[in-house]
């Protein structure tokens, strides 16, 4: 009996990618495969990221610093189609 695989190809070429190199990180699941705990974990992770982003934006609010606010207005004034005229 002959072998089903091609004879002129190396054995590494006939292996699946997971067999050649082990996968890094966690296994990717589809949205239908997620369990309730997986969904909740993902939601908590998104909420943590969102809260950090909100904290950073409130801490570095540009309107509190007059120089930064003025620089922002000047940048907006130089955009095409802007009718803003800066008088200093």
Secondary structure, DSSP 8 states (H G I E B T S, - for coil): ---SS-SSS-TGGGS-HHHHS---SS----TTT--HHHHHHHHHHHHHHHHHHHHHHHHT-TTTSHHHHHHHHHHHHTSTT-------
